[in-house]
Amino acid sequence: MDVQAGILQDGSPMESLEKQLICPICLEMFSKPVVILPCQHNLCRKCANDVFQAANPYWQSRGSLISGGRFRCPSCRHEVLLDRHGVYGLQRNLLVENIIDIYKQECSSRPLKKGEHPMCKEHEDERINIYCVTCEVPTCSMCKVFGAHKDCEVAPLQTVFQGQKTELNNCISMLVAGNDRIQTIISQLEDSCQSTEENSEAAKRELCARFDALAALLEEKKAELLQRISQEQADKTAFIQSLICQYKEQLEKSSRLVETAIQAAEETGGAAFLMGTGTHTSVLSLPRIVEASKGGRLDKIEQGYESMDAFSVSLDHLTEAVHALDFDPAEEDEEFFDGEEEEMEE
């Protein structure tokens, strides 16, 4: 504030009114014209334009081809959307401007009290009215002429004040714009975090579906191979069982022939034995016994017929393939590194 900021120090209603007329950007009383934001907060048009320009660096003038822009209210952070006219499209707050006029008239009509202007400590009757650029402190004219700052470079106090105030206003505008950009980045990062979670869940579902399909295919193939083994088992078992039946029949016939031959061998009469008229040789057919004694001519199974080695399956290559399963990040990594290099160059 300038000298007017120190006029009222008694806590009067005018002092409270003054606090309500301070711009949150320049920290001075509102300068005309005063614009009112959609959130009902007020700004000097110049301050509003500075904030808008800092938040929208590519918006050049009212004649720009860019359709509009946005910035955040420095008081409540509410986002203000502007059309192609920029801050010139905001409505003026004539009520606040009238109140400022009345306040300034009231302040100018009151006499300046003693001690309201800062006085020099070395020269009590001298006001502080210049600024020592060398020592970077305010001082009075007597200090420059006769005092400690007679060899220093000085400048008008109001000039330095306005220069530093302008620099402060520019810094505030940049900080407000920087906060706006940071908030935008935070919003983008939050959106990226949510998208990452959603994409991860989708990738998990797809991976589970692929493995489930692979497991189903393996189960189907296993059932097919088991069926082939079972069929081979049934065929071989049936053939062996048929051979067993044939050999049992032959064994039974051979056993009967043995019994008959033993009875024939008990015949004591030579003529009767040879003529086949004996008691035990009447039904004996010696050629049959001789033929049976030579052994049967039934089929036999080959050596290793019962082996199932032909149905052995090697899964080593599949095991290696399963162990080698991994994601293919080649394309994604290439895009990531390209983007990182661009950011580094910027």
Order of alpha helices (4+ residues) and beta strands (2+ residues): alpha-beta-beta-alpha-beta-beta-alpha-beta-beta-alpha-beta-alpha-alpha-alpha-alpha-alpha
